[in-house]
């Protein structure tokens, strides 16, 4: 494995300068279906926040890759007409429903579709996960996961997009050493990390501690917050800054490491996509409340990160 000094910093997905955000090089965004299934609800929630950047996962309850040609064309035209940029398409590749023992052709097919849709939307990236083991462990799980991600990255490079491996489900989901191993072994300019601030509570680790080891390789951020669930159960999700996920600490770490990219809210206040029984539906009020909370928290974090002016350099009295 390369030493830290040999490692490439990985892809940088710096947003357009005209997008609203807390600091130069950072934009606010949100995963649209957390506000509602209908595209009008998703765009309307952005309007309420004054944001112009959307992350797409599902539309009208259908994954982006599953939309028919006509509905997708209508969506793309609507986003363009409303001046909304798309920062990322969230795939099902390697997620909790697609373990390492499942057919890989399904993921390759989905990525082919999403790569073409990225080109239409001007989206630079696709979110993936890194394949739950489904009973497979040890070196064989690693070998298969790394090989699949390598093949996905080969396709992504040819299509001019970046794959973002999230700290959610899979071989490299909750361990910094594995994340770095994946990046360094695949060694593709089309592979970066997606860090979700709220996933530590759900998966049993301290998010800021993990982020400290990989912050310089993070290309995209999901922001959510939560409180520990009763009796160790499902976390109770909150707006950013009101939980115990360490969101402010994570944002400080990202600023310290010179992060440039998007801070995208995934509130989980009413929609839990990993729940197969009762996932819920999006809620525009909860989405905007989470966005407003992130704006406040981000403003405080950015202000605290600014260096104090040197003595004697202030404005004359």
Backbone bond lengths (Angstrom), bond angles and torsions (degrees), N, CA, C in turn:
res aa  C-N    CA-C-N  psi(-1)  N-CA   C-N-CA  omega(-1)  CA-C   N-CA-C  phi
1 X - - - 1.460 - - 1.523 108.79 -
2 X 1.346 119.56 137.44 1.450 120.30 179.44 1.517 111.93 -60.54
3 X 1.337 115.88 149.93 1.451 120.40 174.90 1.518 108.71 -75.46
4 X 1.359 118.17 162.00 1.459 119.57 -179.76 1.519 113.80 -53.39
5 X 1.335 118.02 -36.01 1.459 120.14 -178.11 1.523 112.29 -70.86
6 X 1.351 117.12 -21.61 1.463 121.17 -179.05 1.525 112.63 -89.74
7 X 1.308 117.53 -12.31 1.451 120.38 -170.96 1.523 111.90 -75.04
8 X 1.324 114.69 140.44 1.458 120.32 170.88 1.521 108.71 -73.88
9 X 1.335 118.57 143.93 1.464 119.59 177.88 1.516 113.02 -68.66
10 X 1.321 117.58 -12.83 1.456 120.05 178.65 1.512 111.88 86.71
11 X 1.335 116.73 -179.96 1.464 120.68 -176.80 1.522 112.11 -68.25
12 X 1.320 115.68 147.55 1.461 122.63 174.14 1.521 107.31 -118.24
13 X 1.308 116.90 122.37 1.466 122.48 -178.23 1.524 109.04 -107.13
14 X 1.327 115.50 63.84 1.465 119.60 -176.87 1.522 109.74 -70.39
15 X 1.330 117.41 128.08 1.465 119.91 -177.20 1.522 111.79 -75.75
16 X 1.319 115.35 165.70 1.457 120.71 176.11 1.525 109.83 -59.99
17 X 1.325 115.50 145.30 1.463 120.36 -174.04 1.522 112.86 -66.70
18 X 1.344 117.81 -20.03 1.459 119.41 -176.85 1.525 113.43 -86.89
19 X 1.325 118.15 -0.43 1.460 120.48 179.85 1.526 110.48 -82.91
20 X 1.338 118.15 136.57 1.463 120.41 179.32 1.523 111.84 -60.66
21 X 1.326 115.69 138.96 1.454 120.85 178.98 1.509 110.90 -168.50
22 X 1.325 117.37 174.62 1.462 121.20 -173.91 1.517 114.61 -83.61
23 X 1.336 117.24 -17.19 1.461 121.04 -174.95 1.519 108.10 -160.77
24 X 1.323 118.07 159.10 1.468 119.56 177.14 1.525 110.95 -55.93
25 X 1.337 115.68 134.21 1.456 120.53 178.70 1.511 114.99 86.52
26 X 1.341 118.03 0.36 1.465 121.70 179.19 1.528 108.84 -129.45
27 X 1.326 116.15 133.80 1.463 121.44 177.87 1.522 110.06 -121.21
28 X 1.326 115.27 152.29 1.460 121.54 171.84 1.531 109.66 -87.55
29 X 1.329 115.89 144.10 1.464 121.71 175.38 1.522 107.77 -152.59
30 X 1.324 115.40 178.37 1.456 119.89 176.36 1.512 110.54 -154.51
31 X 1.336 115.65 151.66 1.462 121.18 175.08 1.523 107.12 -78.10
32 X 1.322 115.48 113.66 1.451 120.68 -165.12 1.508 115.83 -59.86
33 X 1.341 118.19 -38.34 1.464 117.98 -174.86 1.516 112.93 -70.67
34 X 1.332 117.52 -8.68 1.462 119.61 172.28 1.533 110.64 -71.42
35 X 1.340 116.65 -17.11 1.465 121.29 176.52 1.516 112.41 -96.19
36 X 1.331 117.63 -21.58 1.458 121.54 -179.34 1.510 110.43 158.90
37 X 1.330 115.73 161.37 1.453 119.58 -178.52 1.512 113.39 -77.80
38 X 1.321 116.53 -37.97 1.451 121.69 -176.62 1.528 110.60 -70.91
39 X 1.340 118.24 137.87 1.468 119.25 177.93 1.525 112.99 -56.10
40 X 1.337 117.30 -34.50 1.460 119.68 179.14 1.522 111.23 -62.92
41 X 1.330 117.19 -37.49 1.462 120.51 177.61 1.522 110.88 -67.83
42 X 1.322 116.68 -40.25 1.460 120.57 -179.01 1.528 110.91 -65.72
43 X 1.321 116.36 -47.05 1.464 120.05 179.80 1.525 110.46 -69.32
44 X 1.333 116.86 -38.31 1.457 120.12 178.99 1.514 112.91 -61.30
45 X 1.332 117.01 -37.91 1.465 120.00 178.00 1.524 110.78 -65.86
46 X 1.323 116.66 -38.72 1.469 119.31 174.46 1.520 110.64 -61.07
47 X 1.328 116.59 -43.48 1.466 120.62 179.95 1.523 111.10 -57.99
48 X 1.320 116.75 -41.15 1.465 120.03 -179.49 1.520 111.79 -61.82
49 X 1.326 116.21 -30.67 1.462 120.78 179.67 1.522 112.69 -88.83
50 X 1.324 117.11 -13.40 1.458 120.16 -174.32 1.512 113.13 76.44
51 X 1.342 117.20 21.34 1.463 122.02 179.49 1.523 109.49 -97.24
52 X 1.347 115.19 160.81 1.461 119.47 -178.71 1.520 112.34 -130.55
53 X 1.316 118.43 15.76 1.466 121.08 -174.09 1.528 109.73 -127.95
54 X 1.328 116.21 128.24 1.458 122.71 -174.38 1.524 110.02 -123.08
55 X 1.321 115.38 142.74 1.462 121.88 170.58 1.527 106.56 -109.17
56 X 1.323 116.64 127.20 1.465 120.93 -173.37 1.521 111.51 -104.19
57 X 1.330 116.28 128.88 1.462 122.71 176.18 1.527 110.52 -120.89
58 X 1.320 116.81 -56.87 1.464 121.25 174.97 1.521 109.12 -135.49
59 X 1.318 115.10 155.24 1.464 122.81 176.17 1.522 107.11 -134.74
60 X 1.315 115.83 124.47 1.473 120.81 -175.66 1.524 111.24 52.65
61 X 1.324 116.26 37.58 1.457 121.81 176.56 1.510 115.08 80.40
62 X 1.317 118.81 2.75 1.460 122.25 -178.83 1.525 109.97 -113.81
63 X 1.332 115.31 137.19 1.456 120.05 175.57 1.525 109.66 -59.68
64 X 1.328 116.05 149.17 1.466 120.10 -176.62 1.526 111.05 -56.16
65 X 1.330 116.98 -38.93 1.466 119.97 -179.34 1.521 112.56 -68.42
66 X 1.330 117.72 -19.11 1.467 121.18 -177.28 1.524 113.26 -95.29
67 X 1.328 117.51 -5.45 1.459 119.57 178.51 1.524 109.76 -65.84
68 X 1.314 116.41 139.09 1.451 120.04 174.41 1.519 111.10 -66.33
69 X 1.320 116.02 166.75 1.463 120.40 -176.65 1.524 111.67 -60.71
70 X 1.325 117.53 -43.27 1.464 120.23 -177.97 1.531 112.18 -68.29
71 X 1.350 119.69 -48.08 1.466 118.78 176.89 1.528 112.93 -60.76
72 X 1.335 116.92 -37.54 1.458 118.20 178.95 1.524 110.99 -67.32
73 X 1.322 117.75 -42.05 1.462 120.30 178.70 1.526 110.81 -61.15
74 X 1.339 116.90 -39.57 1.463 120.46 178.30 1.523 110.76 -65.51
75 X 1.331 116.72 -40.79 1.463 120.85 177.70 1.524 110.61 -61.90
76 X 1.326 117.11 -47.70 1.461 120.67 -178.74 1.523 111.08 -61.09
77 X 1.331 116.80 -41.46 1.460 120.46 179.66 1.524 111.19 -65.42
78 X 1.333 116.72 -40.27 1.464 121.22 179.82 1.522 110.76 -64.77
79 X 1.329 116.93 -45.55 1.462 120.13 179.10 1.523 110.69 -61.10
80 X 1.320 116.62 -43.15 1.465 120.27 179.73 1.526 110.82 -63.19
81 X 1.331 116.25 -44.55 1.462 120.15 -178.59 1.520 112.00 -63.65
82 X 1.327 116.44 -32.29 1.466 120.77 -178.62 1.526 112.58 -89.17
83 X 1.317 118.06 -1.10 1.462 120.94 178.78 1.510 113.89 71.60
84 X 1.345 116.77 29.39 1.464 121.24 -178.87 1.524 109.59 -98.05
85 X 1.326 116.60 126.52 1.464 121.61 175.38 1.528 109.04 -89.63
86 X 1.319 116.14 155.90 1.466 121.90 176.60 1.523 107.96 -115.87
87 X 1.333 116.01 121.94 1.465 120.03 -175.82 1.518 112.68 -91.21
88 X 1.336 117.62 -23.55 1.463 120.01 -173.89 1.523 109.51 -166.04
89 X 1.326 116.28 146.54 1.459 122.54 169.37 1.524 108.00 -108.55
90 X 1.323 116.48 126.35 1.464 121.20 -176.43 1.525 109.44 -92.63
91 X 1.328 116.20 112.94 1.461 121.71 -177.77 1.526 110.95 -91.74
92 X 1.324 114.92 176.26 1.464 121.83 172.76 1.524 111.09 -101.23
93 X 1.308 117.11 5.99 1.464 122.46 -175.30 1.527 110.42 -61.82
94 X 1.330 116.55 123.57 1.456 121.92 176.18 1.509 115.02 69.88
95 X 1.346 118.33 15.40 1.464 118.65 -175.51 1.530 111.45 -86.81
96 X 1.349 115.49 -170.41 1.473 121.30 -174.25 1.529 112.81 -59.87
97 X 1.325 117.61 -23.22 1.466 120.68 -179.88 1.525 112.99 -94.28
98 X 1.340 117.31 -2.27 1.469 121.02 -177.99 1.527 109.92 -131.05
99 X 1.314 117.55 75.78 1.465 120.73 -177.49 1.521 112.13 -70.28
100 X 1.322 114.67 173.33 1.459 121.35 -176.80 1.525 112.22 -63.84
101 X 1.327 117.25 -20.81 1.468 121.38 -179.82 1.523 113.04 -83.45
102 X 1.338 117.39 -6.17 1.452 120.61 -177.98 1.516 112.59 -85.08
103 X 1.333 116.84 173.23 1.469 120.81 -178.30 1.527 111.55 -69.89
104 X 1.321 116.12 130.52 1.461 121.27 -178.72 1.527 111.95 -78.03
105 X 1.315 117.58 -26.74 1.460 120.37 -179.04 1.529 111.89 -57.50
106 X 1.334 116.77 -31.36 1.465 120.61 178.59 1.520 110.66 -60.30
107 X 1.331 115.85 -41.99 1.461 120.18 -178.96 1.522 111.92 -72.31
108 X 1.315 116.99 -40.48 1.464 119.59 177.40 1.528 111.02 -61.41
109 X 1.321 115.96 -40.83 1.464 120.32 178.89 1.525 110.46 -64.14
110 X 1.323 116.87 -44.63 1.466 119.30 179.73 1.523 110.76 -62.40
111 X 1.331 117.15 -41.45 1.461 119.30 -179.07 1.528 111.41 -66.22
112 X 1.313 117.93 -37.30 1.466 120.29 176.48 1.532 110.24 -58.26
113 X 1.321 116.61 -45.90 1.465 120.40 179.79 1.525 110.52 -64.30
114 X 1.332 116.74 -46.74 1.462 119.93 -176.50 1.520 111.96 -67.63
115 X 1.320 117.70 -33.82 1.463 119.65 177.45 1.528 110.33 -62.13
116 X 1.324 116.47 -42.89 1.466 119.79 177.47 1.525 110.81 -64.71
117 X 1.324 117.15 -37.15 1.461 120.24 -179.23 1.523 111.53 -75.10
118 X 1.323 117.34 -29.63 1.466 119.98 171.01 1.523 110.24 -59.65
119 X 1.328 116.43 -43.43 1.463 120.26 -179.68 1.525 110.91 -61.54
120 X 1.322 117.08 -41.40 1.463 120.71 179.32 1.520 111.61 -65.51
121 X 1.321 116.57 -41.10 1.465 121.98 -174.74 1.524 113.46 -87.79
122 X 1.324 117.42 -12.16 1.459 119.91 -173.32 1.512 112.67 73.75
123 X 1.331 117.04 23.00 1.471 121.55 -179.71 1.523 109.45 -85.41
124 X 1.335 118.23 134.40 1.460 119.98 -175.35 1.516 115.19 -88.15
125 X 1.348 118.92 -11.82 1.466 119.15 -165.90 1.518 112.78 -147.20
126 X 1.343 113.78 157.68 1.465 123.38 174.46 1.520 108.30 -128.91
127 X 1.333 116.40 130.70 1.466 121.22 176.66 1.528 109.50 -81.21
128 X 1.339 115.42 133.86 1.462 121.87 173.04 1.521 108.69 -129.01
129 X 1.328 115.87 171.39 1.461 121.84 168.23 1.523 107.72 -122.90
130 X 1.324 117.79 -176.62 1.471 119.19 -167.31 1.527 113.68 -121.81
131 X 1.318 116.86 32.16 1.458 124.12 165.14 1.535 115.56 71.32
132 X 1.342 116.94 100.21 1.465 119.95 170.43 1.525 110.75 -55.41
133 X 1.341 115.94 149.20 1.459 120.74 -173.86 1.512 115.26 -74.65
134 X 1.332 117.89 -26.04 1.470 121.40 -179.80 1.528 111.24 52.34
135 X 1.339 115.89 44.53 1.463 120.90 -179.93 1.507 114.24 92.76
136 X 1.315 117.31 -16.06 1.467 120.95 177.59 1.522 108.44 -85.38
137 X 1.317 117.73 133.25 1.454 120.44 -178.75 1.508 112.36 -134.75
138 X 1.337 114.67 -175.51 1.452 120.53 173.02 1.515 114.03 64.17
139 X 1.341 115.84 -154.50 1.464 121.07 -175.06 1.525 114.15 -60.04
140 X 1.332 117.82 -31.53 1.466 119.10 -177.50 1.522 111.55 -68.69
141 X 1.327 117.02 -38.56 1.469 120.27 175.96 1.526 109.49 -61.12
142 X 1.335 116.21 -47.51 1.462 119.66 178.01 1.525 110.97 -58.19
143 X 1.332 116.85 -48.46 1.461 120.39 -175.68 1.521 111.23 -58.03
144 X 1.326 115.49 -46.12 1.464 118.88 -177.32 1.532 111.46 -68.99
145 X 1.330 116.49 -41.82 1.463 119.42 -179.20 1.523 110.98 -64.07
146 X 1.325 116.74 -45.61 1.462 120.19 -179.85 1.527 110.59 -62.93
147 X 1.329 116.86 -42.40 1.462 120.05 -179.59 1.526 111.43 -63.70
148 X 1.326 117.03 -41.02 1.465 119.04 178.92 1.529 110.78 -65.08
149 X 1.317 116.79 -44.88 1.464 119.11 -179.82 1.528 110.31 -64.47
150 X 1.321 117.45 -36.95 1.469 120.02 177.14 1.533 110.72 -60.63
151 X 1.315 116.96 -44.80 1.467 119.80 -179.72 1.533 111.37 -67.35
152 X 1.312 116.72 -37.67 1.462 119.70 175.36 1.526 110.98 -62.66
153 X 1.333 116.06 -40.45 1.466 119.82 -179.87 1.521 111.69 -68.22
154 X 1.321 117.27 -34.90 1.465 119.70 175.33 1.531 110.12 -57.59
155 X 1.320 115.81 -44.53 1.461 120.35 178.06 1.528 110.72 -66.28
156 X 1.334 116.68 -43.67 1.466 120.36 -179.74 1.525 111.43 -61.02
157 X 1.326 117.16 -41.99 1.466 119.90 178.12 1.519 111.04 -59.57
158 X 1.311 116.59 -43.52 1.466 119.81 -179.82 1.527 111.45 -64.96
159 X 1.316 117.44 -29.46 1.466 121.36 -177.96 1.530 112.77 -94.40
160 X 1.320 117.31 -3.71 1.459 120.32 176.17 1.509 114.83 74.40
161 X 1.338 117.28 32.14 1.462 121.01 177.97 1.526 109.70 -124.75
162 X 1.328 115.31 168.48 1.458 122.99 178.80 1.522 109.01 -112.56
163 X 1.326 116.43 138.99 1.462 122.10 172.85 1.516 108.97 -98.80
164 X 1.322 115.80 135.20 1.462 122.49 -177.26 1.519 108.82 -114.50
165 X 1.330 117.00 109.30 1.465 122.37 -178.77 1.524 108.95 -84.54
166 X 1.331 116.26 118.18 1.464 121.21 -173.76 1.523 112.16 -91.15
167 X 1.330 115.03 147.91 1.464 122.38 174.73 1.531 109.87 -79.78
168 X 1.331 115.18 67.15 1.464 119.31 -175.54 1.517 111.38 -131.74
169 X 1.324 118.10 -71.63 1.461 121.52 -178.81 1.515 108.82 -127.90
170 X 1.347 116.35 139.22 1.449 119.07 173.20 1.511 115.01 124.06
171 X 1.329 114.34 -176.91 1.464 121.51 -174.23 1.525 111.74 -61.40
172 X 1.318 117.65 -40.50 1.471 121.29 -177.54 1.518 110.91 -107.69
173 X 1.320 117.19 42.38 1.461 120.71 -172.69 1.517 114.38 -91.84
174 X 1.320 118.07 -33.00 1.467 118.97 -169.14 1.520 113.42 -139.01
175 X 1.317 116.99 22.53 1.458 121.42 -176.71 1.528 108.57 -139.45
176 X 1.335 116.94 119.13 1.466 120.49 -175.80 1.519 112.04 -61.68
177 X 1.327 117.33 -39.22 1.459 119.62 -179.41 1.526 111.05 -62.38
178 X 1.329 116.56 -40.25 1.467 119.25 178.25 1.531 111.09 -67.98
179 X 1.324 116.81 -39.05 1.464 119.41 178.12 1.524 110.78 -59.25
180 X 1.326 116.14 -47.16 1.461 120.19 -179.92 1.522 111.25 -67.02
181 X 1.330 116.48 -37.49 1.463 120.99 176.65 1.526 109.93 -59.93
182 X 1.321 116.57 -45.51 1.464 120.37 179.21 1.523 110.98 -60.24
183 X 1.323 116.63 -49.89 1.461 120.24 -178.86 1.521 111.61 -60.48
184 X 1.331 116.24 -44.67 1.461 120.19 -174.29 1.521 112.50 -75.51
185 X 1.329 117.21 -31.74 1.463 119.98 179.48 1.526 111.12 -75.88
186 X 1.321 116.85 -44.83 1.466 119.94 177.34 1.530 110.48 -68.83
187 X 1.335 115.95 -40.21 1.470 122.14 173.61 1.527 112.20 50.80
188 X 1.319 115.75 51.16 1.460 120.80 -178.75 1.522 110.44 -114.84
189 X 1.331 117.83 137.33 1.464 119.59 173.90 1.521 112.30 -67.23
190 X 1.331 116.54 -9.16 1.464 121.23 179.99 1.523 112.56 -96.71
191 X 1.340 118.35 14.90 1.465 120.77 -178.93 1.517 110.83 -128.18
192 X 1.330 115.54 125.80 1.454 122.26 174.15 1.514 109.96 -137.50
193 X 1.318 115.65 177.49 1.459 121.16 178.87 1.518 110.68 -100.42
194 X 1.319 114.86 142.31 1.453 122.79 167.56 1.520 106.39 -108.89
195 X 1.335 116.69 122.72 1.464 119.96 -179.22 1.516 109.48 -110.10
196 X 1.328 115.73 123.87 1.459 123.22 176.49 1.518 108.20 -102.95
197 X 1.335 115.90 119.73 1.465 120.23 -174.75 1.519 112.86 -66.73
198 X 1.333 118.14 -23.62 1.459 120.56 -175.20 1.506 115.68 -95.46
199 X 1.332 117.72 -4.03 1.460 118.93 -174.09 1.522 113.83 -77.72
200 X 1.309 118.07 -17.48 1.456 119.64 178.93 1.517 112.45 -61.14
201 X 1.334 116.55 -45.27 1.465 119.48 179.92 1.523 111.34 -63.53
202 X 1.317 116.61 -35.40 1.464 119.84 -178.84 1.519 112.48 -74.22
203 X 1.346 116.92 -26.30 1.467 120.01 -172.70 1.526 113.55 -118.37
204 X 1.336 116.83 9.95 1.452 119.58 168.60 1.512 116.96 84.38
205 X 1.321 118.34 32.25 1.468 120.26 174.66 1.525 109.60 -142.93
206 X 1.341 115.52 165.72 1.463 121.66 -179.30 1.523 108.19 -90.84
207 X 1.325 116.73 110.87 1.461 120.92 -172.17 1.526 113.44 -57.43
208 X 1.345 120.23 -46.60 1.464 118.06 -179.54 1.524 113.31 -60.94
209 X 1.329 117.65 -35.56 1.467 119.95 179.79 1.522 110.76 -65.52
210 X 1.333 117.42 -41.76 1.461 119.85 177.77 1.528 110.41 -67.70
211 X 1.323 116.44 -43.83 1.462 120.29 -178.53 1.520 111.90 -60.36
212 X 1.323 117.43 -35.65 1.467 120.30 -179.00 1.524 111.98 -56.81
213 X 1.332 116.99 -28.96 1.465 120.95 -178.21 1.525 113.56 -86.99
214 X 1.330 117.72 -14.46 1.473 119.49 -174.87 1.523 113.04 -129.53
215 X 1.325 118.49 5.78 1.469 121.36 -169.83 1.520 113.13 -57.04
216 X 1.327 117.02 -34.47 1.463 118.53 -178.05 1.523 112.87 -76.60
217 X 1.333 117.39 -2.77 1.472 120.90 178.18 1.536 111.74 -110.86
218 X 1.321 117.22 3.64 1.465 121.11 -177.38 1.524 109.62 -82.97
219 X 1.337 115.94 128.09 1.459 121.50 -178.79 1.526 113.16 -109.06
220 X 1.327 117.83 -13.36 1.463 121.23 -176.73 1.524 107.47 -156.95
221 X 1.335 116.50 149.14 1.467 120.92 -174.88 1.525 110.39 -132.37
222 X 1.338 115.36 133.06 1.458 122.39 166.44 1.521 107.43 -101.61
223 X 1.312 116.37 135.14 1.460 121.04 -180.00 1.521 109.33 -112.52
224 X 1.315 114.95 117.18 1.458 121.28 168.88 1.517 107.58 -145.00
225 X 1.318 116.70 160.93 1.458 122.02 -179.89 1.523 107.91 -136.33
226 X 1.325 116.12 159.44 1.465 119.58 -176.15 1.516 110.23 -161.93
227 X 1.314 114.41 162.97 1.461 123.80 169.42 1.526 107.95 -108.93
228 X 1.330 117.91 151.35 1.470 118.96 177.06 1.519 110.88 -57.96
229 X 1.314 116.10 140.28 1.451 120.48 179.93 1.517 112.12 -75.85
230 X 1.319 117.83 158.24 1.462 121.11 178.26 1.519 111.03 -63.17
231 X 1.327 115.45 135.53 1.472 122.09 177.70 1.521 112.15 55.24
232 X 1.338 115.49 34.06 1.456 119.30 177.32 1.508 114.83 73.96
233 X 1.333 117.38 15.83 1.457 120.53 -178.47 1.514 112.59 -84.40
234 X 1.328 115.19 -159.69 1.467 122.11 -178.83 1.527 110.17 -53.73
235 X 1.347 118.13 131.60 1.465 119.56 176.50 1.527 111.32 -57.73
236 X 1.313 114.96 154.45 1.456 121.52 175.14 1.522 106.67 -98.12
237 X 1.319 117.50 111.46 1.462 121.10 -172.13 1.523 110.89 -80.77
238 X 1.318 115.07 144.40 1.459 123.48 -177.23 1.526 108.86 -132.72
239 X 1.313 116.25 173.02 1.462 118.66 171.92 1.530 108.52 -72.48
240 X 1.319 118.34 155.66 1.466 121.07 -177.77 1.525 112.38 -56.14
241 X 1.333 114.27 131.98 1.453 120.97 178.41 1.503 114.70 98.70
242 X 1.343 118.30 -10.67 1.458 121.08 -178.81 1.526 113.04 -107.10
243 X 1.316 117.58 1.40 1.454 121.06 179.85 1.514 112.24 -110.93
244 X 1.333 114.78 -160.37 1.469 120.98 -178.16 1.526 112.00 -122.56
245 X 1.314 116.37 25.95 1.461 119.56 -179.24 1.521 112.72 -81.01
246 X 1.331 116.94 -10.19 1.463 119.53 -178.61 1.514 112.97 80.08
247 X 1.330 117.10 34.55 1.464 120.31 -175.33 1.523 111.46 -61.76
248 X 1.330 117.79 -48.30 1.466 119.65 -179.03 1.522 111.06 -60.05
249 X 1.324 116.75 -40.97 1.462 120.41 178.48 1.527 110.63 -63.05
250 X 1.328 116.90 -40.29 1.469 120.38 177.63 1.524 111.04 -63.21
251 X 1.329 117.47 -44.43 1.459 119.85 179.63 1.522 110.90 -62.82
252 X 1.323 117.16 -39.27 1.472 120.06 177.44 1.523 110.88 -62.19
253 X 1.328 116.76 -42.96 1.465 120.44 179.30 1.526 111.02 -61.72
254 X 1.318 116.48 -42.45 1.459 119.89 179.76 1.522 111.06 -62.99
255 X 1.323 117.37 -43.71 1.462 120.56 177.52 1.523 111.01 -62.69
256 X 1.312 116.46 -41.98 1.466 121.04 179.93 1.520 111.32 -59.83
257 X 1.323 116.71 -35.97 1.466 121.13 -178.12 1.530 112.65 -90.10
258 X 1.325 116.99 10.21 1.458 120.20 175.34 1.513 114.97 73.66
259 X 1.317 116.92 29.42 1.467 120.65 -178.03 1.525 111.67 -57.11
260 X 1.317 115.43 135.41 1.460 123.45 170.86 1.525 107.60 -130.35
261 X 1.296 115.77 124.38 1.457 119.61 -176.46 1.512 110.16 163.35
262 X 1.318 115.93 -148.52 1.459 122.01 -174.42 1.518 110.75 -117.74
263 X 1.328 115.73 140.17 1.460 122.47 169.30 1.527 106.01 -105.38
264 X 1.318 116.55 107.67 1.458 122.94 -170.10 1.524 110.23 -112.83
265 X 1.328 116.70 121.28 1.461 119.22 -177.15 1.530 111.07 -76.75
266 X 1.321 114.44 139.01 1.467 123.68 173.19 1.526 106.28 -135.42
267 X 1.331 117.58 74.42 1.469 120.01 -164.06 1.519 115.93 -61.98
268 X 1.339 118.05 -33.87 1.470 121.94 -175.08 1.530 111.95 59.50
269 X 1.325 117.52 24.84 1.460 119.23 -179.61 1.520 111.87 -74.42
270 X 1.327 117.07 -26.96 1.467 119.31 177.00 1.517 112.69 -137.12
271 X 1.336 117.93 -18.33 1.462 121.96 -178.13 1.520 109.74 -113.46
272 X 1.336 116.50 122.94 1.461 122.12 177.87 1.527 107.56 -121.52
273 X 1.333 118.38 90.46 1.466 120.20 -171.32 1.518 114.74 -65.32
274 X 1.346 117.70 -21.34 1.463 119.67 -179.64 1.524 112.51 -81.26
275 X 1.339 117.13 -10.05 1.459 120.78 178.69 1.512 109.59 -85.63
276 X 1.318 116.90 120.72 1.461 120.18 -176.99 1.527 112.05 -85.19
277 X 1.341 116.52 -16.71 1.456 118.31 -175.40 1.523 112.38 -91.52
278 X 1.315 116.79 -48.39 1.463 120.33 -175.28 1.515 108.75 -143.08
279 X 1.319 115.98 74.94 1.459 120.04 -175.07 1.516 112.54 -70.50
280 X 1.334 118.16 -22.05 1.445 119.89 -178.30 1.519 110.81 82.07
281 X 1.317 115.32 -169.39 1.459 120.82 179.30 1.517 108.25 -138.83
282 X 1.315 115.04 165.68 1.453 118.93 -178.44 1.516 112.12 -68.30
283 X 1.326 115.42 162.26 1.457 121.64 -178.89 1.521 108.22 -142.86
284 X 1.331 116.87 114.52 1.458 120.92 -175.21 1.523 111.89 -65.05
285 X 1.337 117.37 -37.53 1.461 119.14 -179.67 1.527 111.05 -65.83
286 X 1.339 116.68 -43.77 1.455 119.24 177.32 1.517 112.21 -64.21
287 X 1.321 116.39 -39.14 1.461 121.33 178.40 1.525 110.77 -60.50
288 X 1.333 116.30 -48.51 1.461 118.56 -178.38 1.525 111.28 -69.22
289 X 1.332 117.68 -34.40 1.467 119.45 175.81 1.522 110.65 -62.36
290 X 1.336 116.62 -41.08 1.462 120.23 177.59 1.523 110.99 -65.62
291 X 1.337 116.45 -40.30 1.460 119.49 178.35 1.514 112.34 -64.09
292 X 1.322 116.82 -42.65 1.465 120.18 178.56 1.525 111.01 -64.70
293 X 1.335 116.50 -38.91 1.465 119.99 177.80 1.524 110.74 -64.74
294 X 1.335 117.06 -40.36 1.464 119.30 177.57 1.525 110.81 -64.24
295 X 1.317 117.49 -40.34 1.470 119.70 178.93 1.522 110.95 -59.74
296 X 1.328 116.84 -43.49 1.468 119.57 179.13 1.524 110.74 -65.14
297 X 1.324 115.96 -47.42 1.460 120.38 -177.83 1.524 110.63 -64.00
298 X 1.329 116.86 -40.88 1.460 120.57 179.82 1.521 110.87 -65.13
299 X 1.335 117.50 -41.20 1.466 120.26 178.92 1.522 110.81 -61.42
300 X 1.331 116.38 -43.13 1.465 119.93 178.05 1.523 111.15 -64.11
301 X 1.325 116.65 -41.77 1.464 121.11 -177.18 1.514 111.00 -67.86
302 X 1.329 117.04 -43.62 1.464 120.41 179.27 1.523 110.42 -65.34
303 X 1.338 117.32 -42.17 1.466 120.02 179.35 1.520 111.16 -62.14
304 X 1.334 116.54 -41.21 1.465 119.96 -179.56 1.521 111.88 -68.38
305 X 1.341 117.06 -25.37 1.465 120.49 -178.09 1.516 112.89 -82.59
306 X 1.338 117.74 -13.65 1.464 119.46 -179.64 1.519 109.78 -70.44
307 X 1.333 117.84 137.19 1.464 119.65 178.59 1.518 111.18 -67.87
308 X 1.320 115.47 144.95 1.460 120.55 175.66 1.526 109.35 -67.61
309 X 1.347 118.64 139.59 1.463 119.50 176.84 1.520 110.81 -64.05
310 X 1.314 115.34 143.29 1.463 119.88 179.22 1.519 109.97 -65.40
311 X 1.316 115.83 149.99 1.461 121.27 179.76 1.522 109.86 -57.35
312 X 1.338 115.70 134.28 1.454 119.85 176.82 1.506 114.69 85.73
313 X 1.356 117.21 1.05 1.467 119.12 -178.39 1.522 112.24 -103.55
314 X 1.308 117.32 1.57 1.452 119.47 -179.75 1.514 111.77 -73.56
315 X 1.318 115.97 175.70 1.461 120.73 179.86 1.517 109.59 -67.33
316 X 1.345 118.19 144.19 1.461 120.48 179.64 1.515 111.21 -64.89
317 X 1.340 116.05 147.97 1.447 119.83 -179.75 1.506 112.06 -80.60
